[in-house]
């Protein structure tokens, strides 16, 4: 079965996959998940031809792990920088087997100390280690050296920063949702024949019908060659909100929606490029709720694990699924047009583009279908932040804020959650100080509670009262007083009491008790042993250290039958204080 639950179908008999490396050995073609191809010509690199061919071969081998052009471009740019470094050497190597440990150490020294430098080292090392000639020897050991992990440069938002970003996004998207909803209701009334013919609302309804079908309002060609809005006075202006924005989101408004979705669900920015329209079904036993199944694509998870499904319920204004409902309503006209332009198109995040793109440059993203664009690009994210006076693109930081606030992994492993999101985050560190302090104090209290709390004597005191484990100096001042007076503690708790005295006559019985408690570890569940016996064991081991291991072990030879009987009663819990 495939990762999405469909039965795998064998390819046709004549199916074949073209190898990424061209016959000339210098051009590598990378095919991304969408089927688009991109070529990388290694003849452009400033090194000798043998090394160009070796790098191209290793690059082609590594490309089998890639599903996007972004990955290949990243590796290509780092390899190019590496070859430029080699070209500046006094005697550049002709091929990869000419590399030396000193050359690679110089490359490492040149790129240490920065996040981008560590990324360069990691990418180049990955490619070089694919060459079998570098699999053994001193150079292989140099390539195997650990590269320190880059510290995340992004931090989660502080409370005030987060509130500002979310408020801006919420205002923008809500305004667009209300605008589109109002015009949709007017369009539906026009199509239903509920408006007086010739009235202002009827005229606007007719324009909206044209807009829904064509993606734009009617326009007039002026003698200057420019197109103008034909009914701009009726519509109230020429801007997007008065014209095509009546039924379509702008790119900025779609970005605002993506910010809100990331804040709510912690999704990556790349998810929005290919997120299918959520499917909906009535919630079980509910008539006013609807549960959406949202498919989330995780590009870095590896083959067969790209997709996961999240169930999100809209049960009211404050529920998680209400934002999904609003997203569906705000993009309804754009999605309907996308399906007409390309039957089968089923993407949620659709906006009306400002202008027709001359060329589809980023082949990892869905191609625009004029007048529509799909998803949210990095450029759109940066533009949205800049136009709203924010410090930078918000998606990484708001995702970190959501993930750390949620306290559990979202689209990543537990290890990544802890090492990348939680531990390096300064806001989490500050919030954790009190937790760490309380934990340390609690651990200190437990450590103090799990040591022998009495005194060690060289001989018995006739004024002391003998118990099953120690001699008691004064039971009236017991930390565990009985309701009727005196001490109400279990005899094993005598080992934690400040009134306890232990002399050599106690050593045999206590050493035998220690042996019996240790033997319980192999027969009891860990949780049960920890709850019932662990503290007693720790106190006996602390007493053993204070008495001395030699004297403690020697006392086992003096264990009497009385000692064995009392210890057996203590272990069974049959000996009352």
N, C-alpha and C positions, 0 to 999 in steps of 0.2 A: 504494500500500500504506500501511496505517496504521503508526504508530510501533511497534506490537507485532507487525507481520508479517502482519496479516489484510487481506484484500482489502477496500477501501473499498466500501460499499454505498450507492447514492444514496438520499436520503430519499424518502418517499412523495410523490406529486404534491400532496397537500393539506397537506404539512408547512409550518409557518411558525414563525419565532422571534419572540416578542413583543419589541418594542424595550424597552430598559431604562428609558427616560424615559416617564413617564405622559403622557397627553394634556394634563393641566393644567400640565405643564412644571415641576412642583415635587417630584414623588416619583420616585425612582430605585429600581428593583428589581434586585437583584443575584442571579443564579442561580449557585450554586457547582457544583463538579464532580460532587457527589452529586445535584444536581437540586433542592436546597432553595433557597427564595427568602427574601430579606431586604430590607425596604424602608427607605429613607432619605428622610425628609421634610425638604426644604430650607426649608419654610415655618417651621421651628423656629429657623432661624438668626437672630441679632439684627441683621440688615441689611435694607436696603430690598428690596422685591420684585424689581425688575429685576436686582439683584445675585444674589438667591436663584436666579432662573431661569438666569442666566448660569453660576453655579457648578454648578447641577444639570446643565446641558447638557454642561459640560466634564467633570464627574464621570462622567456616562453614557458619554461617549466614551472615557475612560480605562478604564472597567470592562471593556472588551473584552479587556484584557490580564490579567484576574484570573480565577483558578480557585477561590478560596477566599473565605469571608466575612472571614477574618482580615485580608486585604489591604484590603478595602473598609472595614472598621471602623477600621483604622489611618489611612487617608486621610480618612475622615469626621471622626475626632476631631481631626486636625490642621487641617482646614478650619474646624471649629467654633471652635478656638482662634484661628485667624486672623480670623474674623468678630467674635469677642469683642474682639480687639485693635482692629479697625476701629471697632467701636461706641463705644470709649472716646475716639476722636479728637474734637477740637473740631468739625470739619466732616466727618463720615463720608461717603465717596463713595457715590453712589446706584447705580452700576454699575461693572463692571470697567474700563471706559474712563475712569473718574474717578480711578483709582489714579495716583499720581505717584511719581517716583523717590524723593523725600524720604520718602514713606510707606513704600515698600518698604525703603529704607535703615534707617528706624527699626525695622521688623519684623526686619530682619537683625541689627541691633545688639542687639535685645532677646533674640535667640536664638542668639547666637554664644558660643563657648567651652564648650559642653556637647554631649554626644553626642545627647541628646534634642532640643536646639535645632537642631542640624544636620539631624536627621531631619525636624523640622517644616518647616524651610526647603525641603528637598528635595521633600517631599510637596506643599506649597502651590505651589511653583514648577512642578512637573509639571502640576498642574491648571490654573494660570493660563496656561501656554504653549499650552494647547489652544484658547484663545480667539483667533480670527483678528485681533481688534482689538489684541492685544498682541504681534503677530508682528514689528512693525517699530517703529522710533523709540527714543528714550532709555530708555523703560521696558523694551523688549525687550532692550536691552543690559544693563540692571540685572539682569533675570531670567536672562541668560546668564552672569552672573558665576559663577566657580567656587566651589563650596561645599567647604571642606576635608572630606576623608573622616574619618569617625569612627574613632578608634582603638579596636580591640577591647577591651572592658572585661574580658573573661574571659582567664585565663591557663591554661596546662596545669598539671597537678598536679605538685608536687614528688614525689620518689620515695616518701617516707614517707606523704604524703597519699594518693597513688594506691594504695599497698598497703593502707591502711586502708579506703578506699572499696570496692575490689575484694574484700577479705576479708569485709567485712560482707555484700556482695551474694552472694558465693559461699556463705557459711554459710547464709544465708536460703534461697536457691534450692535448694541441695543438700539441706537438711533437708526442704523441701517435696517435692522429687523422690523422695527415699527414702520419705517417708510415703505419697505417692500410689502409688509402685511397690509397696510392701508391701500396701497395701489392694487394689490392682488384682489382685495375685496371689491374695489371699484371695477376692475376688469371682469370679475365674475358676474357682477351685476349687469355690465354692458353685454356680455355674452348671453346672459339669461334674459335679456330684453326688459330689464326692470328700470331702465332710465328713459326719461322723456327725450324723444328724438330732437336733436338740435340744441339741447341744453348744454351748458358748459361741461357738466359731468359726462354727458354722452360723447361730446367731442374728445374729451381727455380719454375716455374709455376706448374710443376708436384708435387713438394714437397708441394706447397701451397694447391693444391687440396687434398693431403693426410692430411694436417694439418686441413683444413676446415672440413673434414669428421670425423677425429679421435681426434682432439684437440691437437695433437703433431706432430712434425716432425719425420721422420723415425729414429730409434735408433738401435744401434748394441750392443749385449751382449758380453762383453770382458771376457777373462778367469778369471779375478779377481772377476767376478760376478756383476760388475758395467755396467750400460747402458751408452753409449756415443752417441753423435750426429753423425749420419752416414755421413752426407754431410757438416761437419762443415767448411771445407775450401771453399766450394762453397757458403755457406750461410754467410761466413765472421766472424764466431765466434760461441760460444756455449751458449751465454747468452740469456735471454728471448727476447731481442729486435731483435736478429739475428735468433731466432728459432720460438717458438710458439707465441711470442709477435708480429709477423708480422701481425696476424689477430685478436689477442685478447688483451684486456686491462689487465694490471697487477692490483693487488689489490691497489697498491699505485696510479696508474693512475685513477682508478675508484673513489678512495677517492678524488683525485684532482677535478674530474668532479663534485662530490657531493658538494665540497666546492664552486665551481663556481655557481652551481644551488642554493645553500643556499644564496650566496651573491646576486644573481639575483632575487630570488623569496621569500626568507625568509622561506624556508621549514625546518621542523625539521629533525634531523638526522634519526629518526626512520621511516620517510616517505619512505626513499630509499629502505628499506628492502622489501616492498610489493607494490611499485609503478608499476601499469600496463603500458604496452607500450602505449604511447599516440596515439589516433586516429587522422587522418588528413583528412581534406576536403578543397578543393579550396575556397579561400575567395570570398565572393560575389562581382562580378564585377571586380575581379582581375584574371589575368592569371599568374602572377609571384609570387604571395603570397600564402602561405598555413597557415591555422589556425589549431593548435593542440588543442585537448581537453585532458587535463591532469587531471587524477583523483588523488586527494590528500586524504589520510586517516588520520583522526584526532582521535587517540585512546582515548583521555581523554574527548571527547565531549559527550559521553554517547550513549546508544543504540538508533539506528535510526538516529544518526547524525554523523556517523563515516566518511562519505564521502562527499567531495565537488568537483566540477569540475571547473577548470580554463581554459579559452580560451586564448591561447598564439599564436600570429601570427608571422611568419617568413616572413618579407617583404624586407629583405636585410641584409647586413653585420652587421649593428649596431642595428638591431631589437632584441626584447626580445626572439623571437622564434628561432633565429639562433643557439643558444646553444642547443635547443631541437633537431634541425636537425642534428647537429654534434654529439650529444649523440646517436641518432638513427644510424648514420653511423658507429660510433666507436664500437657499440655493436652488429651490424647486424649479424656477424658470430657466436658470442656467443649465441645470442638469437635463431638463427636457430638450433644450436646444442642442446640447452636446450629443444626446442620443439621436437627434435628427441628422446632425452633421456626420456622426459616425455611429451607426447602429451597433448597439452592444456596449457603448461607453457607459461606465457605471462608477464614476468617481464622485466622492462627496464634495471635495474642496474645489469649487469652480468659481471663478470671478470673470467679470467682463474686462477684457484687456483695453488699454488706452489706445494702442496702435498695433498694426500688423507687424509681426516679427519677420524681418527679412530672412533670417536663418535660425534654425533650431540648433543652438550651440551646445547646450548641456544635454547630451544624449542619455544621461542617467535619469532625467526628468521627463514626464510626459510632454509630447510635442503640443504646442498651442494649436487650437482650431479656431481661426479667426471667426468671430470676435471674442473668443473665450481663451482663458488660460487656466492651468490646473496646478494646484498645490501652492506652496510658499517657498520661494528660493532664498538662498543666503542673502542675495542682493536686496530682495524685498524686505527681509528682516532688518538689515542694516538701515535701509531707507526709512522704514517705519519708526525705528528707534530715533534716528536723527531728526525726522520731521516732528517728533513729539518731545524733543529735548531730553532724551534719555542718554545715558552714558555709553551705551553699546547695544548690540543685538541681544534681545532679552531671553532667548529660548534656553540656552545652556544654564543660565543662572536661575531662571524660574523653574526649570526642571529639577535642578539641585534643591531648590527650596521645597518643592513638592515631595521629592524623594526623602529628604532628611526629615521633613515634617511628618510624613507617613510612617517612617521608621521601618520600612521593609523594602525589599527589592522590587523595582518596577521595570520590566523588560531587561533585567540583567541578573547575574548570579549573586548569591549571598557574598561571595568573596569580593566581587566588584563593588557591591553595595558598601561593604565595610572599608575596603582599602581606598576606593576612589571617591566615594560620596561622603561617608560619615567621618572617618578619622581625620582627613585633611581640612574639614570644614570648620572655619573659625567660629561661626555661630553655634555649631553643635558643641565645639570645645568649651565655649563660654557657658552654654546651658548645662554642660555635664559637670562643671566644677563642683557644684553642690552635691551632685549624685556621687561623684568620686570621693568627696570629703566624707559624706555620710557612710559610704561603703567602707572607707578606710577605718573610720571610727568604729563601725560595727564589727569589722574584722579584728580590730584591736581588742574590743570587748570580748569577742569570742575567743581570741587567743589567750586573754587573761583568764577567761572562765575555764579554759581547757588545760590549766596547769595545776599542779599540786598546791593547794592554798594554805596548808598548815605548816607545822614546824617539824624539824628532824632533831630527835634527841638521842643521846648515847645510852640512856637507860630509862626504865619506866618510872613514873611519878606516882606514888601511892594515892595522891589526892585526885588523880584523874580517873575518870570512869571508862572502863573498857567497852568498846563496841565490836561489831563483827569485823571491822576493817582497821580501826585506829583507836587511840585513846582520846577521850573528849575532855577538854579543860573545863568547859562551862556550857551546858546545854541551854540555859535560860537566855543566853544572848545569841541563840542560833539565827542565821539568816532565813531559816525556814521554820518559823515557830508553829507549833500545833495549836489548834483552837482551844484545847483544854489546858494549854501550858506546856512548857518544855519544847523539845525539838521534834519536828514532824518530818524530817528529811529521810529519804531512803539512805540505807547504810553506805551505798556507793557514793552518795553525795558528800559523805564525810571527808572524802579526799579533796573536796573543793572548799572546805570550811576553814576559817582562820583559827578556830578553836581546836583543830586536830593536831595530835602529836603522834609521830611514828618513831619507834625505836627498833633496834635489831630484832626483838622478839616478833615484830610484825612482818619482817622481810619474807620469811618462807610463804606465809599465807598470801601476801600481796603479789609475790613473784608467780605463785601458782595461779592466782586469779588473772594475772596478766596473760599467762599461757592460754588459759581457757577462753578468754575474750578474743585473743588472736585467732584461735581455732574456729570461732564462730563466723569469721569473715568468709570462709570457704563454703559455708552452708546457708547463709542468709542472703537475701537480696540486698543490693547496695543501699537502696533507700532505707530499708528496715534497719540495717546495721548502723547507718549514719544516725538515724533518729534515736536509736535505743542505746548503742554502745560506743559510738565514736568518741564522745567527750570523756567517758570513763577511761577508754584506752589511752587517750592523749595524756590524761593526768597521771596514769600509771607509768607511762614512758618518761614523763617529766620527772617523776619521783625516782625512776630507775637511773636517770642521768645524775641526779643529785646524790643518790646513795653511792653510785659507782657500779659499773657493769660487773666487775669482778666479784664484789660482795653480793650483788644481786643474784648472779648465776650460782654462786656457792650456796646461797640460802636454799636453793631448790632441793638440795640433798637433805635438808632438815624439815621438809614438809611432813606434817603428822596427819593421821587419819581424821583428827578433829578439823584440821585445816581443810582437808579435802571435802569433808562433809559441809562445812560452812560455805566454802566456795561454790559447791554444787547447789546449795540452797540460794545463794546470791544470784547465780547465773539463771536459775529457774524462776527467780522472783518470788520464792516462797518464804523468804526471811523478812518479816515485818520489822520496822524499827522499834 
